[in-house]
Amino acid sequence: LFTFDDGYLDNYVHAEPILRRYGHRGVIFPVLGLVEPKNILRPAADISKKSGELTKLVKSLDKRPTALRNGRPVIQLSFCSWQELKHMHFEGNMSAAPHSMHHHRVVRSLKIKGIFQPQGRGGFFSIPPHEICYGYPRFELGHGLAQRGYRILPEVLALVKSLVPQEKEAAIKFLAEPEHQQAVINAVLKLPRLGVRESKLEYESRVFRELDQCRELFIRHLGINPISFCWPWVDFSKTALDLARAAGFRVFFLTVRR
């Protein structure tokens, strides 16, 4: 059994045909909030597909363009559609099971670890769960289903935007000065409050709602009631595990690092 996390399109294009060719079984764990919304079935590496269409698709995947997520540039990724997941599950050698709705992170601490710089791109799944801008404080992040998080107040974003120029080149020049960075952090720390931590009940409601939505989407789009679940970030809590069982899941996947 081979497992593939997140639901990337190349799992459909390349991995499933290879598994089928050599007689292996696999499971794809898509992040359901990222499933391609268009009802499409794209070409895969199969002899029945036109090679020209496949070559064109592969070249488009290799471009890896930049997109914005919560105000942060990231490498744009391509994900399978529901039709492609259905095709692999029922006609191929790749079953499907949920990997959460959002694979999101939460702010686990209000301690400031630095500020966001204009240079470079961030990891697709490493973006904070709130809007950010140049000069925004970098708070410690945790894994969404495993713990309670803080909701950062909008006053923080408004203050940073008033202090740091948001045109990229101007922001690079401004934040190149360490004293400017420290001045922004000092101003943020003077705010009465930076965020509000979600209650235990809010955390439990959020987790159960997400798990239950995963099950409902699988029933709606694939006609199956999933019993397996792969934990995002290889992290969960006892509360999350209990809630997952209450939502109908029975088999859980994670990574064990040795």
Secondary structure, 3 states (H helix, E strand, C coil): CEEEEECEHHHHHHHHHHHHHHCCCEEEEECHHHCECCCCCCCCCCCCCCHHHHHHHHHHHHCCCEEEECCEEEECCCECEHHHHHHHHHHCCEEECCCCCCCCEEEEEEEEEEECCCCCCECCCCCCCCCCCCCCEEEEEEECCCCCCEEECHHHHHHHHHHCCCCHHHHHHHHCCHHHHHHHHHHHHCCCCCEEECCHHHHHHHHHHHHHHHHHHHHHHHCCCCCEEECHHHCCCHHHHHHHHHCCCCEEECCCCC
